[in-house]
Amino acid sequence: MPTIVVLFNLKEGTSVADYENWARAKDLPVVNSLPSVEKFRILKMGNLLGSDAKGPYQFCELIEVPNLNTFFSDLSRDDVQAGAKQFNEFANEPLFIIADDL
């Protein structure tokens, strides 16, 4: 099953609390309600393993989608477009990567 991995940092001056509140209240419920999504999670990234150094990204989204074409079709929904607009106000140059299980 394809998984869309989204790696990102928040834009400078963006409140982590504001982003996390929005993600819990809006992003997670909307994306998880899409018929094309098996599971959607947002991970808050921590330090590099065995180090006090911070990792290169603050957040990681994992979107499991059985069919990418169906998912891309769902992206045209008004609630998804509104959420994408809000996400882009928080996220600084997010990377969207399609990954597959071995």
Helices and strands as residue ranges (DSSP letters): E 3-10, H 16-22, I 23-27, H 28-33, E 39-44, E 59-64, H 68-74, H 78-90, E 91-99
